[in-house]
Amino acid sequence: MLLLVHLQPVTAMADMSLATDLGPSDMNGMRIQLVFDAGAAVLALFITSVLSVYKPRGLTRHGQKALAKQQQQARSTKAATHALGARQPRKLTLSEYPVGVYSDVVIASGCLC
């Protein structure tokens, strides 16, 4: 939707340039608007790219609580299985942690309308 709104000045400028020869001072306001719109789009793409790559270190508070709860459950399961003489459960790998344990930054880059 936002792209369609910004397409109108581009179309108007293209139609005007086809109809007449544009001089350096013709349609100055629309030229400035087009340059500003293009710059804002590039800035938005740059910001979303940086935020999609950046990841803060460590766990969030939610992740710390989930990990502590999971470790507590593992300890209680380990104690119960050890008392029964059963095999010890294996430790979790990073890919097996519950969803949301590590913080991720997500930006909806197409929803600016």
ChimeraX commands (.cxc) that place a marker at each C-alpha (Angstrom):
marker #1 position 0.00,0.00,0.00 radius 0.5
marker #1 position 2.78,2.40,0.91 radius 0.5
marker #1 position 4.54,1.65,-2.35 radius 0.5
marker #1 position 1.39,2.55,-4.30 radius 0.5
marker #1 position 1.15,5.90,-2.49 radius 0.5
marker #1 position 4.73,6.75,-3.41 radius 0.5
marker #1 position 4.22,5.58,-6.97 radius 0.5
marker #1 position 1.89,8.51,-7.73 radius 0.5
marker #1 position 4.57,11.26,-7.65 radius 0.5
marker #1 position 6.91,9.09,-9.73 radius 0.5
marker #1 position 4.19,8.53,-12.33 radius 0.5
marker #1 position 3.30,12.24,-12.37 radius 0.5
marker #1 position 6.96,13.19,-12.84 radius 0.5
marker #1 position 7.40,10.64,-15.63 radius 0.5
marker #1 position 4.26,11.88,-17.42 radius 0.5
marker #1 position 5.38,15.51,-17.09 radius 0.5
marker #1 position 8.85,14.74,-18.43 radius 0.5
marker #1 position 7.35,12.93,-21.44 radius 0.5
marker #1 position 5.02,15.84,-22.23 radius 0.5
marker #1 position 7.57,18.66,-21.99 radius 0.5
marker #1 position 11.26,19.27,-21.53 radius 0.5
marker #1 position 11.94,19.88,-17.85 radius 0.5
marker #1 position 14.40,22.60,-16.92 radius 0.5
marker #1 position 16.58,22.66,-13.80 radius 0.5
marker #1 position 13.99,24.60,-11.78 radius 0.5
marker #1 position 10.86,22.77,-13.00 radius 0.5
marker #1 position 8.99,20.66,-10.46 radius 0.5
marker #1 position 11.55,21.32,-7.73 radius 0.5
marker #1 position 9.15,20.33,-4.93 radius 0.5
marker #1 position 8.38,16.95,-6.47 radius 0.5
marker #1 position 12.06,16.28,-7.12 radius 0.5
marker #1 position 12.88,16.98,-3.48 radius 0.5
marker #1 position 10.02,14.72,-2.39 radius 0.5
marker #1 position 11.27,11.88,-4.61 radius 0.5
marker #1 position 14.81,12.19,-3.27 radius 0.5
marker #1 position 13.53,12.30,0.32 radius 0.5
marker #1 position 11.30,9.24,-0.24 radius 0.5
marker #1 position 14.15,7.27,-1.78 radius 0.5
marker #1 position 16.48,8.24,1.09 radius 0.5
marker #1 position 13.89,7.24,3.69 radius 0.5
marker #1 position 13.40,3.87,1.97 radius 0.5
marker #1 position 17.15,3.21,1.92 radius 0.5
marker #1 position 17.40,4.20,5.60 radius 0.5
marker #1 position 14.50,1.88,6.52 radius 0.5
marker #1 position 16.14,-1.01,4.65 radius 0.5
marker #1 position 19.47,-0.31,6.36 radius 0.5
marker #1 position 17.90,-0.22,9.82 radius 0.5
marker #1 position 16.01,-3.48,9.27 radius 0.5
marker #1 position 19.18,-5.11,7.96 radius 0.5
marker #1 position 21.21,-4.04,11.00 radius 0.5
marker #1 position 18.50,-5.14,13.43 radius 0.5
marker #1 position 18.12,-8.50,11.72 radius 0.5
marker #1 position 21.84,-9.21,12.18 radius 0.5
marker #1 position 22.31,-7.75,15.68 radius 0.5
marker #1 position 21.63,-10.06,18.62 radius 0.5
marker #1 position 22.17,-9.01,22.22 radius 0.5
marker #1 position 24.34,-11.34,24.30 radius 0.5
marker #1 position 22.92,-13.63,26.92 radius 0.5
marker #1 position 19.41,-14.57,27.89 radius 0.5
marker #1 position 16.37,-12.42,28.42 radius 0.5
marker #1 position 14.60,-12.51,31.79 radius 0.5
marker #1 position 12.00,-14.80,30.27 radius 0.5
marker #1 position 14.74,-17.06,28.96 radius 0.5
marker #1 position 16.48,-17.16,32.33 radius 0.5
marker #1 position 13.22,-18.16,34.05 radius 0.5
marker #1 position 12.44,-20.81,31.43 radius 0.5
marker #1 position 15.95,-22.24,31.66 radius 0.5
marker #1 position 15.86,-22.31,35.48 radius 0.5
marker #1 position 12.47,-24.05,35.39 radius 0.5
marker #1 position 13.72,-26.56,32.85 radius 0.5
marker #1 position 16.86,-27.26,34.88 radius 0.5
marker #1 position 14.76,-27.70,38.04 radius 0.5
marker #1 position 12.56,-30.22,36.23 radius 0.5
marker #1 position 15.65,-32.00,34.93 radius 0.5
marker #1 position 17.11,-32.19,38.46 radius 0.5
marker #1 position 13.89,-33.59,39.90 radius 0.5
marker #1 position 13.63,-36.11,37.04 radius 0.5
marker #1 position 17.28,-37.05,37.51 radius 0.5
marker #1 position 16.77,-37.60,41.24 radius 0.5
marker #1 position 13.67,-39.72,40.61 radius 0.5
marker #1 position 15.32,-41.86,37.92 radius 0.5
marker #1 position 18.49,-42.23,39.97 radius 0.5
marker #1 position 16.45,-43.49,42.91 radius 0.5
marker #1 position 14.85,-46.08,40.62 radius 0.5
marker #1 position 18.22,-47.05,39.13 radius 0.5
marker #1 position 17.22,-45.93,35.65 radius 0.5
marker #1 position 19.49,-44.42,33.02 radius 0.5
marker #1 position 20.50,-40.76,33.44 radius 0.5
marker #1 position 18.81,-38.26,31.06 radius 0.5
marker #1 position 21.14,-36.50,28.66 radius 0.5
marker #1 position 21.89,-32.77,28.79 radius 0.5
marker #1 position 20.04,-30.45,26.42 radius 0.5
marker #1 position 21.80,-28.95,23.44 radius 0.5
marker #1 position 21.25,-25.34,22.37 radius 0.5
marker #1 position 18.81,-26.37,19.65 radius 0.5
marker #1 position 16.60,-28.16,22.20 radius 0.5
marker #1 position 15.98,-25.15,24.47 radius 0.5
marker #1 position 12.37,-23.95,24.49 radius 0.5
marker #1 position 11.32,-21.28,22.02 radius 0.5
marker #1 position 11.90,-17.76,23.32 radius 0.5
marker #1 position 14.86,-18.58,25.54 radius 0.5
marker #1 position 17.26,-16.45,23.54 radius 0.5
marker #1 position 16.37,-12.90,22.56 radius 0.5
marker #1 position 15.81,-12.09,18.92 radius 0.5
marker #1 position 14.95,-8.76,17.35 radius 0.5
marker #1 position 12.33,-8.90,14.63 radius 0.5
marker #1 position 11.13,-5.97,12.57 radius 0.5
marker #1 position 8.14,-6.13,10.22 radius 0.5
marker #1 position 9.74,-4.18,7.39 radius 0.5
marker #1 position 6.77,-4.25,5.02 radius 0.5
marker #1 position 4.08,-2.94,7.37 radius 0.5
marker #1 position 4.65,0.82,7.30 radius 0.5
marker #1 position 1.17,1.65,6.00 radius 0.5
marker link #1:1,2 radius 0.2
marker link #1:2,3 radius 0.2
marker link #1:3,4 radius 0.2
marker link #1:4,5 radius 0.2
marker link #1:5,6 radius 0.2
marker link #1:6,7 radius 0.2
marker link #1:7,8 radius 0.2
marker link #1:8,9 radius 0.2
marker link #1:9,10 radius 0.2
marker link #1:10,11 radius 0.2
marker link #1:11,12 radius 0.2
marker link #1:12,13 radius 0.2
marker link #1:13,14 radius 0.2
marker link #1:14,15 radius 0.2
marker link #1:15,16 radius 0.2
marker link #1:16,17 radius 0.2
marker link #1:17,18 radius 0.2
marker link #1:18,19 radius 0.2
marker link #1:19,20 radius 0.2
marker link #1:20,21 radius 0.2
marker link #1:21,22 radius 0.2
marker link #1:22,23 radius 0.2
marker link #1:23,24 radius 0.2
marker link #1:24,25 radius 0.2
marker link #1:25,26 radius 0.2
marker link #1:26,27 radius 0.2
marker link #1:27,28 radius 0.2
marker link #1:28,29 radius 0.2
marker link #1:29,30 radius 0.2
marker link #1:30,31 radius 0.2
marker link #1:31,32 radius 0.2
marker link #1:32,33 radius 0.2
marker link #1:33,34 radius 0.2
marker link #1:34,35 radius 0.2
marker link #1:35,36 radius 0.2
marker link #1:36,37 radius 0.2
marker link #1:37,38 radius 0.2
marker link #1:38,39 radius 0.2
marker link #1:39,40 radius 0.2
marker link #1:40,41 radius 0.2
marker link #1:41,42 radius 0.2
marker link #1:42,43 radius 0.2
marker link #1:43,44 radius 0.2
marker link #1:44,45 radius 0.2
marker link #1:45,46 radius 0.2
marker link #1:46,47 radius 0.2
marker link #1:47,48 radius 0.2
marker link #1:48,49 radius 0.2
marker link #1:49,50 radius 0.2
marker link #1:50,51 radius 0.2
marker link #1:51,52 radius 0.2
marker link #1:52,53 radius 0.2
marker link #1:53,54 radius 0.2
marker link #1:54,55 radius 0.2
marker link #1:55,56 radius 0.2
marker link #1:56,57 radius 0.2
marker link #1:57,58 radius 0.2
marker link #1:58,59 radius 0.2
marker link #1:59,60 radius 0.2
marker link #1:60,61 radius 0.2
marker link #1:61,62 radius 0.2
marker link #1:62,63 radius 0.2
marker link #1:63,64 radius 0.2
marker link #1:64,65 radius 0.2
marker link #1:65,66 radius 0.2
marker link #1:66,67 radius 0.2
marker link #1:67,68 radius 0.2
marker link #1:68,69 radius 0.2
marker link #1:69,70 radius 0.2
marker link #1:70,71 radius 0.2
marker link #1:71,72 radius 0.2
marker link #1:72,73 radius 0.2
marker link #1:73,74 radius 0.2
marker link #1:74,75 radius 0.2
marker link #1:75,76 radius 0.2
marker link #1:76,77 radius 0.2
marker link #1:77,78 radius 0.2
marker link #1:78,79 radius 0.2
marker link #1:79,80 radius 0.2
marker link #1:80,81 radius 0.2
marker link #1:81,82 radius 0.2
marker link #1:82,83 radius 0.2
marker link #1:83,84 radius 0.2
marker link #1:84,85 radius 0.2
marker link #1:85,86 radius 0.2
marker link #1:86,87 radius 0.2
marker link #1:87,88 radius 0.2
marker link #1:88,89 radius 0.2
marker link #1:89,90 radius 0.2
marker link #1:90,91 radius 0.2
marker link #1:91,92 radius 0.2
marker link #1:92,93 radius 0.2
marker link #1:93,94 radius 0.2
marker link #1:94,95 radius 0.2
marker link #1:95,96 radius 0.2
marker link #1:96,97 radius 0.2
marker link #1:97,98 radius 0.2
marker link #1:98,99 radius 0.2
marker link #1:99,100 radius 0.2
marker link #1:100,101 radius 0.2
marker link #1:101,102 radius 0.2
marker link #1:102,103 radius 0.2
marker link #1:103,104 radius 0.2
marker link #1:104,105 radius 0.2
marker link #1:105,106 radius 0.2
marker link #1:106,107 radius 0.2
marker link #1:107,108 radius 0.2
marker link #1:108,109 radius 0.2
marker link #1:109,110 radius 0.2
marker link #1:110,111 radius 0.2
marker link #1:111,112 radius 0.2
marker link #1:112,113 radius 0.2
view
